[in-house]
Amino acid sequence: MKKIALIAFGAFIAFSTIAQSPVVKSQLKEVKTDKKELKAERAERNTKIAHGKTKSANHDQKEINSERKDLNATKKTLKNEGVEKPVSKATGKPSINN
């Protein structure tokens, strides 16, 4: 009886990890694209600041802050699901501030 319960428990864990992997992979891809878009928007904001367009740069900064907040929320959910260092896994590079 104990063997059957142990095998059933092991199968349950195996199936649950298989079921979660596509979701985690899609979220890691999302983190990667979000990170690239955030970097591009920061560069665009910096050029506006350099050209003296502070009003539109402030508006861009508000958008950047909201997107960064979403990115951090996604990182937090991935960490709760058991992914260690989700940003470095998404980009394929080691990251210090993760």
Sequence and secondary structure as in RCSB ss.txt:
>XXXX:A:sequence
MKKIALIAFGAFIAFSTIAQSPVVKSQLKEVKTDKKELKAERAERNTKIAHGKTKSANHDQKEINSERKDLNATK
KTLKNEGVEKPVSKATGKPSINN
>XXXX:A:secstr
 HHHHHHHHHHHHHHHHHHHHHHHHHHHHHHHHHHHHHHHHHHHHHHHHHTT HHHHHHHHHHHHHHHHHHHHHH
HHHHHHT SSHHHHHHSS  S  
